[in-house]
């Protein structure tokens, strides 16, 4: 079986949803190739498969776009990220490498995250079967595809239709993520092994609050204010706080830490989720739905992109609270500041003190755990497409090993 996985820029949140499928397929026979931009090369090397590194937009272009996404009006930021960054710049930067990947691998199936379009263009051009592995809510990703459609059609006529009607694979439960794609297939991810917790005050009886703002925030100009506000809020929380910042270089600039806070560059989510009582985050989909799968209530401080919608869903489900930064003049988001710290701390105390939030998160975790496994979803794809091949309308999904 020859499967090509494809990921765009955007940090671990774009790569990690592909990992369970790489791991599941890697346990069997066949050939797997993962194509990533240079910014994800180190993380891709831990996936246990062959990796091909393509291109990505120039650093100055990425920086300008990320700055605008973090501070500009939401509607304009969405167009800038979905059409210009992912639709135009990232596709153009990755297309030559993707052509080489198709020529060398001759994939039977493309499994791509929805922000990566070069593989979808080549799949449409060559008649290769493709599926999307969700990184966010389906309504957000359907809207993003619509926003990028004009640019994508310039690369290959009909590619948007091919994407829209390909299988859409998501771990998000239906009650928080109603299907926006015709062929939606939900799956669960089995909990992995848990590492040691000595760094998180193993002998301390206070609840553990896990605080993170993702792997991209640290690269933005808003980072110093975000971390300063987070630390100020943490000092007044009656709990242990583990703050991760995504980059060890950020730690040195944080200054003196409150006595109840430990800062790390990165901690595997499975490790900290197994010990935490509450998650405070920006509302990135990987963190938000990973926490829900672990049955953890949340306080979400949305900053940009899909964070606001994820926060809204969590609040509606009764699984947490949202502390949204206020808009500045002309719709420019003011970002986090010292005055937001008491609001965050109050929300944390409220969620820790009211068991109903944890019960709601636990109910969602049960629903997510009841979904089919990754292996079951892959087996279903194989059975359906092998059956279709027998009837002649589509090419084979799996080549002979």
C-alpha positions as CSV (number, residue, x, y, z in Angstrom):
1,X,0.0,0.0,0.0
2,X,1.5,3.3,-1.0
3,X,0.2,6.3,1.0
4,X,1.3,9.9,0.8
5,X,0.8,12.1,3.8
6,X,0.9,15.9,3.4
7,X,1.1,18.7,5.9
8,X,1.4,22.5,5.5
9,X,3.0,25.2,7.8
10,X,1.4,25.9,11.1
11,X,3.1,23.9,13.8
12,X,2.3,20.7,15.5
13,X,-1.4,21.2,15.3
14,X,-1.2,20.6,11.5
15,X,1.1,17.5,11.8
16,X,-0.2,15.7,14.9
17,X,-3.6,14.7,13.4
18,X,-1.8,12.7,10.8
19,X,0.3,10.7,13.3
20,X,-2.3,8.1,14.3
21,X,-2.8,7.2,10.6
22,X,0.9,7.0,10.0
23,X,1.4,4.8,13.0
24,X,-1.5,2.5,12.1
25,X,-0.3,2.0,8.5
26,X,3.3,1.7,9.6
27,X,2.4,-1.4,11.6
28,X,1.5,-3.2,8.4
29,X,3.1,-3.7,4.9
30,X,3.5,-1.0,2.3
31,X,5.2,2.3,1.6
32,X,4.5,5.6,3.3
33,X,5.9,9.0,2.5
34,X,5.3,12.2,4.6
35,X,5.8,15.5,2.8
36,X,6.3,18.6,5.1
37,X,7.6,22.1,4.9
38,X,11.0,22.9,6.4
39,X,9.5,24.3,9.6
40,X,8.2,20.8,10.5
41,X,11.2,18.7,9.5
42,X,12.4,18.0,13.0
43,X,8.9,17.0,14.2
44,X,8.3,14.9,11.1
45,X,11.5,13.0,11.8
46,X,9.7,11.5,14.9
47,X,6.9,10.0,12.9
48,X,8.8,6.8,12.0
49,X,8.4,7.0,8.3
50,X,10.2,8.4,5.2
51,X,10.0,12.2,5.1
52,X,10.4,14.5,2.1
53,X,10.9,18.2,2.9
54,X,9.4,20.7,0.5
55,X,9.2,24.4,0.4
56,X,7.4,27.1,2.3
57,X,6.8,30.8,2.0
58,X,9.7,33.1,2.8
59,X,10.2,33.9,6.5
60,X,9.4,37.5,6.1
61,X,6.1,36.8,4.4
62,X,5.1,34.3,7.0
63,X,6.0,36.8,9.8
64,X,3.9,39.5,8.2
65,X,0.9,37.3,7.7
66,X,1.1,35.9,11.2
67,X,1.3,39.4,12.7
68,X,-1.8,40.4,10.7
69,X,-3.7,37.2,11.7
70,X,-3.0,37.8,15.4
71,X,-4.1,41.4,15.5
72,X,-6.3,42.2,12.6
73,X,-10.1,42.0,12.2
74,X,-11.2,38.3,12.1
75,X,-12.8,38.4,8.7
76,X,-9.7,39.9,7.0
77,X,-7.4,37.6,8.9
78,X,-9.4,34.5,7.7
79,X,-9.0,35.6,4.0
80,X,-5.3,36.3,4.6
81,X,-4.6,32.9,6.1
82,X,-7.0,30.7,4.2
83,X,-6.7,32.1,0.7
84,X,-3.3,33.9,0.5
85,X,-1.2,31.9,2.9
86,X,-2.4,28.3,2.6
87,X,-4.2,28.6,-0.8
88,X,-1.7,30.6,-2.7
89,X,1.7,30.9,-1.1
90,X,2.1,27.5,0.6
91,X,0.7,25.6,-2.5
92,X,3.1,27.4,-4.8
93,X,6.0,26.7,-2.4
94,X,5.3,23.0,-2.1
95,X,4.1,22.1,-5.6
96,X,7.5,21.1,-7.2
97,X,8.3,18.8,-4.3
98,X,4.9,17.3,-4.4
99,X,5.2,16.5,-8.1
100,X,8.5,14.7,-7.3
101,X,6.8,12.8,-4.5
102,X,4.0,11.6,-6.8
103,X,6.5,10.6,-9.5
104,X,8.6,8.6,-7.1
105,X,5.9,7.0,-4.8
106,X,3.0,6.7,-7.3
107,X,0.6,6.9,-4.3
108,X,-2.6,4.9,-4.1
109,X,-4.0,7.2,-1.5
110,X,-3.3,10.8,-0.3
111,X,-4.1,11.6,3.3
112,X,-3.7,15.3,3.8
113,X,-4.5,17.9,6.5
114,X,-7.0,20.4,5.1
115,X,-4.6,23.4,5.0
116,X,-2.3,21.5,2.6
117,X,-3.4,21.9,-1.0
118,X,-0.5,20.9,-3.2
119,X,-1.2,17.2,-2.7
120,X,-4.9,17.8,-3.5
121,X,-3.9,19.5,-6.7
122,X,-1.7,16.6,-7.7
123,X,-4.3,14.0,-6.6
124,X,-6.9,15.7,-8.8
125,X,-4.5,16.0,-11.7
126,X,-3.5,12.3,-11.6
127,X,-6.8,10.8,-10.5
128,X,-5.4,9.6,-7.2
129,X,-7.8,9.0,-4.3
130,X,-7.6,11.4,-1.4
131,X,-9.0,12.0,2.0
132,X,-8.8,14.9,4.5
133,X,-7.8,14.4,8.2
134,X,-9.4,17.2,10.2
135,X,-7.3,19.7,12.2
136,X,-10.3,21.9,13.1
137,X,-14.1,21.9,13.1
138,X,-15.6,20.8,9.8
139,X,-17.6,24.1,9.3
140,X,-14.4,26.1,9.6
141,X,-12.6,23.9,7.1
142,X,-15.4,23.9,4.6
143,X,-15.5,27.7,4.9
144,X,-11.7,27.8,4.4
145,X,-12.0,25.7,1.3
146,X,-14.6,28.1,-0.1
147,X,-12.4,31.1,0.6
148,X,-9.4,29.5,-1.2
149,X,-11.5,28.0,-4.1
150,X,-10.7,30.7,-6.7
151,X,-6.9,30.4,-6.1
152,X,-7.0,26.6,-6.1
153,X,-9.0,26.3,-9.3
154,X,-6.2,28.2,-10.9
155,X,-3.8,25.3,-10.1
156,X,-6.2,22.6,-11.3
157,X,-9.7,22.8,-12.5
158,X,-12.1,20.7,-10.5
159,X,-9.8,20.3,-7.5
160,X,-12.2,22.1,-5.1
161,X,-15.0,19.6,-6.0
162,X,-12.6,16.7,-5.5
163,X,-11.7,18.0,-2.0
164,X,-15.2,18.7,-1.0
165,X,-16.5,15.2,-1.8
166,X,-13.5,13.2,-0.6
167,X,-13.7,11.4,2.8
168,X,-13.4,13.7,5.7
169,X,-11.9,12.0,8.7
170,X,-12.3,13.6,12.1
171,X,-11.9,12.7,15.8
172,X,-14.3,15.5,16.8
173,X,-17.7,14.4,18.2
174,X,-20.8,15.3,16.4
175,X,-22.4,17.3,19.2
176,X,-19.5,19.8,19.0
177,X,-18.8,19.4,15.3
178,X,-21.9,18.8,13.1
179,X,-20.8,17.4,9.7
180,X,-20.2,20.0,7.0
181,X,-18.8,17.5,4.5
182,X,-21.0,14.9,2.8
183,X,-18.6,12.0,3.5
184,X,-17.7,12.5,7.2
185,X,-16.1,9.6,9.1
186,X,-15.4,10.0,12.8
187,X,-12.7,8.1,14.7
188,X,-11.2,7.8,18.1
189,X,-7.5,7.8,19.2
190,X,-6.4,5.3,21.8
191,X,-4.6,6.9,24.8
192,X,-0.9,6.4,24.6
193,X,1.6,5.5,27.4
194,X,2.0,8.1,30.1
195,X,5.4,9.4,31.2
196,X,6.7,10.2,34.6
197,X,5.2,13.2,36.5
198,X,8.0,14.0,38.9
199,X,8.5,17.4,37.4
200,X,5.0,18.4,38.3
201,X,5.3,18.3,42.1
202,X,4.3,14.6,42.5
203,X,4.0,15.0,46.3
204,X,1.8,18.2,46.0
205,X,-1.9,17.6,46.6
206,X,-3.1,20.8,44.9
207,X,-4.8,20.3,41.5
208,X,-2.6,20.7,38.4
209,X,-3.6,23.3,35.8
210,X,-2.0,22.8,32.4
211,X,-1.6,26.1,30.6
212,X,-0.5,26.3,27.0
213,X,-0.9,28.7,24.1
214,X,0.3,26.4,21.3
215,X,3.4,26.1,19.2
216,X,2.7,29.1,16.9
217,X,1.9,31.9,19.5
218,X,5.6,32.0,20.6
219,X,6.5,33.1,17.0
220,X,4.2,36.1,17.1
221,X,4.7,39.6,18.5
222,X,1.8,39.0,20.9
223,X,3.8,36.3,22.7
224,X,5.5,38.5,25.5
225,X,2.1,39.9,26.5
226,X,0.4,36.5,26.4
227,X,3.0,34.9,28.6
228,X,3.2,37.8,31.0
229,X,-0.6,37.8,31.5
230,X,-0.6,34.0,31.9
231,X,2.0,34.2,34.6
232,X,0.3,37.0,36.4
233,X,-3.0,35.0,36.4
234,X,-1.2,31.9,37.6
235,X,0.2,33.5,40.7
236,X,-3.3,33.9,42.1
237,X,-4.6,30.5,41.2
238,X,-4.9,28.0,44.1
239,X,-3.2,25.2,42.2
240,X,0.0,24.0,40.6
241,X,0.5,25.4,37.1
242,X,2.5,23.9,34.3
243,X,3.0,26.4,31.5
244,X,4.5,25.3,28.2
245,X,5.8,27.9,25.7
246,X,6.8,25.8,22.7
247,X,10.4,27.1,22.5
248,X,13.1,26.9,25.2
249,X,14.3,30.3,24.0
250,X,11.1,31.9,25.3
251,X,11.7,30.7,28.9
252,X,14.7,32.9,29.5
253,X,12.7,36.0,28.8
254,X,9.9,35.3,31.3
255,X,11.6,36.6,34.3
256,X,10.8,35.5,37.9
257,X,8.1,32.9,38.1
258,X,5.4,32.6,40.8
259,X,6.1,29.9,43.4
260,X,3.3,27.6,42.1
261,X,4.5,27.7,38.4
262,X,6.9,25.5,36.4
263,X,7.6,26.4,32.8
264,X,8.7,23.9,30.1
265,X,9.2,24.3,26.4
266,X,7.2,21.2,25.6
267,X,5.5,18.3,27.4
268,X,3.6,15.4,25.7
269,X,-0.1,16.1,26.1
270,X,-0.8,12.5,27.1
271,X,1.6,12.9,30.1
272,X,0.1,16.1,31.4
273,X,-3.5,15.3,30.6
274,X,-3.2,12.2,32.8
275,X,-2.4,14.3,35.8
276,X,-4.2,17.6,35.2
277,X,-7.5,18.8,36.6
278,X,-8.0,21.7,34.2
279,X,-6.5,23.0,30.9
280,X,-6.1,26.7,30.1
281,X,-5.3,27.3,26.5
282,X,-5.7,29.5,23.4
283,X,-8.3,27.2,22.0
284,X,-6.3,25.5,19.3
285,X,-8.1,22.4,18.0
286,X,-5.4,19.9,19.0
287,X,-5.4,21.1,22.6
288,X,-9.1,21.7,22.9
289,X,-10.3,18.4,21.6
290,X,-7.4,16.5,23.1
291,X,-8.4,17.9,26.5
292,X,-12.0,16.9,25.9
293,X,-11.0,13.4,24.9
294,X,-9.2,13.2,28.2
295,X,-12.3,14.4,30.1
296,X,-10.7,17.7,31.2
297,X,-12.7,21.0,31.6
298,X,-11.1,24.1,30.1
299,X,-10.7,27.8,30.3
300,X,-10.1,29.1,26.8
301,X,-8.4,32.4,26.0
302,X,-9.0,32.7,22.2
303,X,-6.3,34.6,20.3
304,X,-6.9,34.0,16.5
305,X,-8.0,31.6,13.8
306,X,-10.4,28.8,15.0
307,X,-9.8,29.6,18.7
308,X,-13.0,31.6,19.0
309,X,-15.3,29.0,17.5
310,X,-13.7,26.2,19.6
311,X,-14.2,28.3,22.7
312,X,-17.8,28.9,21.8
313,X,-18.4,25.1,21.4
314,X,-16.8,24.2,24.7
315,X,-18.8,26.9,26.6
316,X,-22.1,25.7,24.9
317,X,-21.3,22.1,25.9
318,X,-20.9,23.2,29.5
319,X,-17.3,21.9,29.6
320,X,-15.6,25.2,30.4
321,X,-15.4,29.0,30.2
322,X,-14.0,31.5,27.7
323,X,-12.1,34.7,28.5
324,X,-12.0,36.6,25.2
325,X,-9.7,39.6,24.7
326,X,-11.6,42.7,23.9
327,X,-11.5,44.4,20.5
328,X,-9.5,47.5,20.0
329,X,-10.1,50.5,17.7
330,X,-11.4,49.7,14.2
331,X,-11.8,46.1,15.1
332,X,-8.2,45.5,15.8
333,X,-7.8,42.9,18.6
334,X,-6.1,44.4,21.5
335,X,-4.6,41.0,22.7
336,X,-4.0,40.1,26.3
337,X,-2.8,42.6,28.9
338,X,-2.4,42.8,32.7
339,X,-6.1,43.6,33.2
340,X,-7.0,40.2,31.7
341,X,-5.1,38.3,34.3
342,X,-7.8,38.6,37.0
343,X,-10.4,37.5,34.5
344,X,-8.5,34.4,33.7
345,X,-7.8,33.6,37.3
346,X,-11.5,34.0,38.2
347,X,-12.5,31.7,35.4
348,X,-10.0,29.0,36.5
349,X,-11.3,29.2,40.1
350,X,-14.9,28.9,38.9
351,X,-14.2,25.8,36.7
352,X,-12.1,24.1,39.4
353,X,-14.8,24.8,42.0
354,X,-17.8,23.6,40.0
355,X,-17.9,19.8,39.3
356,X,-20.5,20.3,36.5
357,X,-17.8,21.4,34.1
358,X,-15.7,18.2,34.7
359,X,-18.9,16.1,34.3
360,X,-19.7,17.7,31.0
361,X,-16.1,17.2,29.7
362,X,-16.3,13.5,30.9
363,X,-19.5,12.9,28.9
364,X,-17.8,14.2,25.8
365,X,-14.8,12.0,26.4
366,X,-17.1,9.0,26.6
367,X,-18.7,9.9,23.3
368,X,-15.3,10.4,21.6
369,X,-14.0,7.1,23.0
370,X,-16.9,5.2,21.5
371,X,-16.1,6.2,17.9
372,X,-14.4,3.7,15.6
373,X,-10.7,3.3,15.8
374,X,-8.2,4.7,13.2
375,X,-7.6,1.1,12.0
376,X,-11.3,0.6,11.6
377,X,-11.6,3.8,9.5
378,X,-8.7,2.7,7.3
379,X,-10.2,-0.8,6.9
380,X,-13.5,0.7,5.9
381,X,-11.8,2.9,3.2
382,X,-10.0,-0.2,1.9
383,X,-13.2,-2.3,1.7
384,X,-15.2,0.4,0.0
385,X,-12.6,1.3,-2.6
386,X,-11.6,-2.2,-3.3
387,X,-15.3,-3.0,-3.9
388,X,-15.6,0.0,-6.2
389,X,-12.5,-1.2,-8.1
390,X,-14.2,-4.5,-8.7
391,X,-17.1,-2.7,-10.3
392,X,-14.7,-0.6,-12.4
393,X,-15.6,3.1,-11.7
394,X,-12.5,4.1,-9.8
395,X,-8.8,3.2,-9.6
396,X,-7.5,0.9,-6.9
397,X,-6.8,2.4,-3.5
398,X,-4.2,-0.2,-2.7
399,X,-1.4,-1.3,-5.0
400,X,0.1,-4.8,-4.6
401,X,2.8,-4.9,-1.9
